[in-house]
């Protein structure tokens, strides 16, 4: 699959170098976003009838992980928040350097935001409330405006956006790879790819293609393609997850995000199942309170902690064999979870997309014909959805185990500790996959 440079195809290169790209995608997206915002605040108060809720949680949220897989962080190039940030910077931006604090701890802030938003969704019912969803988007817009007004480029996107953290992890497993010829780039004194040229801005994500070895921060905006005087930039298809096999500078916060996402997907699944009521009653019996905020918070903390502890213990067990610390192994092998993360996320969202997909059409009609009632919102049967979910988890498990194998081989193959390092992680990945599959065998409630 690896190989041909897509920019070697004249139509592709001409399109990306043209003024149409990426604006031809940005402005329609911004228009739809404006309609969504209006609907969330001024449309029907019931999520069942609200176009903004359907677009956000039944269509956009389910397909966004698939976009990361197929197109890397391209969504970040056309995201309405990013477009808004660019507009704010153009008119009132101070273009201050990114604070050192954000550079150092940005990913931890992203981790915390992801956890907080998931917790708040269940406590305040954000997804089920058009107004709640609107308030969440308004809070994010406020952060985007403040960031754009004070700091340079897309500081929000790189260092603060919770979706940016998710897209960064998933894009590592994606099938597109933008890179540049390092030899040509070493000889280039202009560095237009970073600084910009004329009315074309430099890389909004603070990257230099000539030294870039990861897709985690590249949003495929095409600015470097437009400004490079040496045709150094390439855009190639690659084997999914290949980048994860050779992480040169692993970071514990990125591995931590990978295992936290696994816990979040578990929470999202469990709270939509009948067994959730039994779990609540059990916790109420222990705590002596029926306060939902208390019982959910306890469940949520457990769901976050268990996968983290499981990965840590697995890393410790691997360390007994490869003589490395648990933290070292945790950091290295945490990336192997990303394909299974992505598969679990896709499988969970697939239910909402395929079981409730027609609600986007029905709520769209309601904007023009109030009171319209459509038929079934399902696009396919529950059995078909379940088969697709199982297939996704299977593919994710294979990709994750193979990634763990490659990480083990690249780090411990010379010392003949390859299998001993791999085995504990293979067992953990199988357990996580089986638990995912079990949850998908249970009836799940709808959002709309």
Protein Blocks (a to p, Z undefined) as FASTA:
>chain_A
ZZcdfklpmklmmmmmpmkbcklmmmmmmmmmmmmmmmmmmmcfbfklmmklmmmmmmmm
mmmmmmmmmnojmlmmmgmklmmmmmmmmmmpgoiacdfklmmmmmmmmmmmmmmmmmmm
mmnommmpmklmmmmmmmmmmmmmmmmmmmgcjlklmmmpmklmmmmmmmmmmmbdcddd
fklmmmpmnlmmmnogajbccdfklpafklgcbfklpgolommmmmmmnlmaccddddeh
klmmmcfbdcfklmmmmmmmmmmmmmmmmmmcfklmmmmmmmmmmnopabfklmmmmmmm
mmmmmmmmmmmmmmmmmmmmnopafklmmmmmmmmmmmmmmmmmmmmmmmmmmmmmmmmm
mmmmmmmmghiacddfbfbdfklmmmmmmmmmmmmmmmmmmmmmmmmmmmmmmnopmmmm
mmmmmmmmmmmmmmmmmmmmpccddfZZ
